[in-house]
Structure formats: structure tokens, C-alpha cells
Amino acid sequence: MGESSPSPVVELRQVTKVYRVGEVVVPAVNGISLGIPRERFSMIVGPSGSGKTTLLNIIGCIDAPTSGTVVIDGQDVAQLSDNAISDFRARNVGFIFQNFNLIPVLSAYENIEYPLLLLKVPPAKRSRATLAMLDAVGLADRRHQRPNQLSGGQKQRVAIARALVKEPRFVLADEPTANLDSHTGAAIIELMHRMQGELKTTFIFSTHDPQLMLHAQETFSIRDGQLVRHQSGAPQP
């Protein structure tokens, strides 16, 4: 018998999400079951309106499913109170967004440090981790600059460092290259790939970007709120 593969970092079982708009019921996610493996570049792909972002929000514990089970690192999150879910998310999930979502009044250093402040990490450890991440993403010389003094690519580097500084179980990246030109996007993809290898982190993407999809190790194709294909490697045309 060969070794059993490690348990998935995220497991969804028959997950649905229904929105009510007045009298109309809109199913955004319709009975999806999947397991996302650890330490991989996993992509959730599909046309606009297919349910990708809703699925990402459910995986990230931002939104609760209407029905079904969400298990993250062995924890059934439905068993947690609202406060416990917030704490669980703060400790275990990193986020990267297409519009960066940096705090404009904070420097690059302070933006990266911020998740550690929320987690009450002691000052000396906080400083070491923040400086190490600034160095890792190539922005040690920009640490005092605020977001409006940085390029789009530099802002996304800060966002990647902020997502990774707390050593999360996984990072959710919603269209992380959408607001970048192709050259900058390629550099950001290379950085995320390198960081994933060095830190053994799981990345889960929602994306339309063909350049990013080429790097997929697992692809989950979504259409009309349903999983229509799961394959190892990049999506096939």
C-alpha cells in the first residue's frame, strides 16, 4: 500500500449559497463538493457570475454557506461562534485582492505589520517578521512609503507580504493580477510562486488571467454555481 495523501487544507461537502432578492431566490453556489490540497497553487476558474468569488468568500470564512459543510484544516467552521470564526480567519487565512486593499495612512512596513498587531504578537517578534517579509518581497528600501507613493506592482508586493506575514494555513487571492500590466503581473506571479515554495503555503486563486492559470497545479472549473471539472495542472482550452 502506498502512503495516503495528506488531508486537504480545505474541504467542501455539498455546499450551497442562496441569495434572496425580494421574492427571487438566486443560487450562487449549487452543491459543490471539493478538496483543496496543501502546498499547491490551486485555481478556481470560470466565467463572470459563475460563483467564483462567492466560493472564495465561503472558503475564507467571510460568508457562511446556506447549507453544506466547510472543513478547514480539520475544523468544521459551522461549529464555531461568530467571534471564534473571526479569530480563526485572522489566524489562518491570508487575503490578496485585485485592488490591493492597503490602509492608505500606513507605510508599507505598517501595512505588513498590521495583522500581527491584531494577533497581539510581541513587538520584537513582530518587527523581525515584518522586516523579513519586506526583504522577501524586495521592498526593504520602500518600508517607509505609503501606498500612494508606490506603483501597482509594489502595492501588490506589500499585499502579498501582509497576507503571508502571519504564516497562514492558506492564502486566498481574488484576481490578484487584474489591475496590473502583463509584465508586472508576471513578476507578481513569480513572486507568489517563490514564496509558496519557500514557506510551503497553499495559494487558492480566483482568476480570469490566462498568464496566472498557466501556473495552476490544481484547477477547479466552476459554471453556474457548480463544479464542472477538477484536474491537476493548468485548465485545458
C-alpha positions in Angstrom: 0.0 0.0 0.0 1.3 3.5 -0.8 1.2 6.4 1.6 -2.2 8.0 1.9 -2.2 11.6 0.7 -2.5 14.3 3.4 -5.9 15.6 4.2 -6.9 18.6 2.2 -6.4 22.0 3.8 -10.0 23.0 2.7 -12.9 20.5 2.2 -16.3 21.5 1.0 -19.2 19.0 1.1 -22.4 19.7 -0.8 -22.0 23.5 -0.2 -24.8 25.8 -1.4 -25.2 29.5 -1.2 -28.6 31.1 -2.0 -29.3 34.8 -2.0 -32.8 36.3 -1.8 -33.5 39.4 -3.8 -37.1 40.3 -2.7 -39.1 37.3 -3.8 -36.4 35.9 -6.1 -34.1 33.2 -5.0 -30.6 33.3 -6.6 -28.4 30.2 -6.2 -24.8 31.5 -6.3 -23.2 28.1 -5.3 -25.2 25.0 -6.0 -24.0 21.8 -4.3 -20.2 22.0 -4.6 -18.0 19.3 -3.1 -14.2 19.6 -3.4 -11.0 19.2 -1.5 -8.1 21.6 -2.0 -4.7 20.0 -1.4 -2.0 21.5 0.8 1.1 23.4 -0.5 -0.3 23.8 -4.0 -1.2 26.6 -6.4 -4.9 25.9 -6.8 -7.1 28.0 -9.2 -10.9 28.4 -9.2 -11.8 29.4 -12.7 -15.0 30.2 -14.6 -16.9 32.9 -16.4 -18.2 36.1 -14.6 -21.2 35.3 -12.4 -20.2 31.6 -12.1 -19.9 31.8 -8.3 -16.1 32.0 -8.0 -16.0 35.0 -5.6 -18.8 33.6 -3.5 -17.0 30.3 -3.2 -13.8 32.1 -2.2 -15.7 34.1 0.4 -17.1 30.8 1.8 -13.6 29.2 1.9 -12.3 32.4 3.6 -15.0 32.3 6.3 -16.2 35.7 5.2 -19.6 34.3 4.2 -21.4 31.2 5.6 -23.0 28.7 3.2 -26.8 28.3 3.1 -26.2 24.5 3.5 -23.4 22.0 3.4 -20.1 21.6 5.4 -16.9 23.6 5.3 -13.9 22.0 6.9 -10.7 24.0 7.2 -7.6 22.2 8.5 -9.8 19.6 10.2 -12.1 22.3 11.8 -15.8 22.3 10.8 -16.3 26.0 10.8 -20.0 25.8 11.3 -19.3 24.6 14.8 -17.6 28.0 15.6 -19.4 31.1 17.0 -19.2 34.3 15.0 -16.4 35.6 17.3 -14.5 32.3 17.0 -14.8 32.4 13.2 -13.4 35.9 13.1 -10.4 34.8 15.3 -10.0 31.6 13.2 -9.9 33.7 10.0 -7.5 36.2 11.4 -5.0 33.4 12.4 -5.4 31.0 9.5 -6.3 32.9 6.3 -4.3 35.4 4.3 -6.1 37.6 1.7 -4.8 39.3 -1.5 -7.2 41.4 -3.5 -7.1 42.9 -7.0 -7.4 46.4 -5.7 -4.7 45.8 -3.0 -6.9 46.9 0.0 -3.9 48.6 1.7 -4.5 51.1 4.5 -3.6 54.5 2.9 -2.4 56.2 6.0 0.0 53.4 6.9 3.5 52.9 5.5 4.5 49.7 3.7 6.0 48.4 6.9 2.9 49.3 9.0 0.6 47.6 6.5 2.5 44.4 6.6 2.8 44.6 10.4 -0.9 45.2 10.9 -2.1 41.5 11.0 0.5 40.8 13.7 -0.8 43.7 15.8 -4.3 42.3 15.6 -2.9 38.9 16.7 -1.1 40.6 19.6 2.3 39.3 18.5 5.1 40.7 20.8 6.9 43.8 19.4 10.3 42.2 18.8 8.9 39.2 17.0 6.5 41.5 15.0 9.5 43.6 13.9 11.6 40.6 12.9 8.7 39.1 10.9 7.8 42.3 9.2 11.3 43.2 8.1 11.9 39.6 6.9 8.8 39.8 4.7 9.7 43.3 3.3 13.1 41.8 2.4 11.5 38.7 0.9 9.2 40.8 -1.5 12.1 43.1 -2.4 10.7 46.3 -0.7 13.2 46.8 2.2 14.1 50.2 0.7 10.4 51.2 0.5 9.4 50.4 4.0 8.5 54.0 5.0 6.5 54.8 1.8 2.7 54.9 1.9 0.6 53.2 -0.7 0.1 56.4 -2.8 3.9 56.5 -3.2 4.1 53.0 -4.6 3.4 51.5 -8.1 0.7 48.9 -8.6 3.2 46.1 -8.6 4.8 47.4 -5.3 1.4 47.7 -3.7 0.6 44.1 -4.6 4.0 43.0 -3.2 3.0 44.7 0.1 -0.3 42.9 0.0 1.4 39.6 -0.6 3.8 40.2 2.4 0.8 41.3 4.6 -1.0 38.0 3.7 2.0 35.8 4.4 3.5 37.5 7.5 1.3 35.7 9.9 2.1 32.3 8.4 -1.5 31.4 7.5 -2.8 27.9 6.6 -3.6 29.3 3.2 -3.8 32.5 1.1 -6.9 33.4 -0.9 -6.1 35.6 -3.9 -9.1 37.2 -5.8 -7.9 38.2 -9.2 -4.5 39.4 -7.8 -3.1 40.4 -11.3 -6.3 42.0 -12.7 -5.1 45.6 -12.1 -1.5 45.1 -13.3 0.0 45.2 -16.7 1.2 41.8 -18.1 4.9 42.4 -17.3 4.1 43.4 -13.7 1.6 40.6 -13.4 4.3 38.1 -14.5 6.6 39.4 -11.8 3.9 39.1 -9.1 3.1 35.5 -10.2 6.8 34.6 -10.0 7.0 36.2 -6.5 3.9 34.3 -5.3 5.3 31.0 -6.7 8.6 31.6 -5.0 7.0 32.5 -1.7 4.8 29.4 -1.9 7.8 27.2 -2.4 9.8 28.8 0.4 7.0 29.0 3.0 5.2 25.8 2.0 2.0 27.8 1.8 -1.2 26.9 0.0 -2.5 29.5 -2.5 -6.1 29.5 -3.7 -6.9 31.8 -6.6 -10.0 33.1 -8.3 -8.8 34.3 -11.7 -9.6 35.1 -15.3 -5.9 35.7 -16.1 -4.5 33.1 -18.6 -1.0 34.0 -17.6 -1.8 33.0 -14.0 -3.7 29.9 -15.0 -0.6 28.5 -16.7 0.9 28.1 -13.2 -2.0 26.1 -11.8 -1.2 22.9 -10.1 -4.9 22.2 -9.4 -7.8 23.7 -11.4 -11.4 23.8 -10.3 -13.7 24.9 -13.1 -17.0 26.5 -11.9 -20.0 27.2 -14.1 -23.5 28.3 -12.9 -22.5 27.7 -9.3 -21.4 24.1 -9.9 -18.1 22.3 -10.1 -17.8 21.1 -13.7 -14.2 19.9 -13.7 -11.3 19.3 -11.4 -7.9 18.5 -12.9 -4.3 18.6 -11.9 -2.3 21.2 -13.8 -3.5 24.2 -15.8 -7.0 24.4 -17.4 -7.4 22.9 -20.8 -8.9 25.0 -23.6 
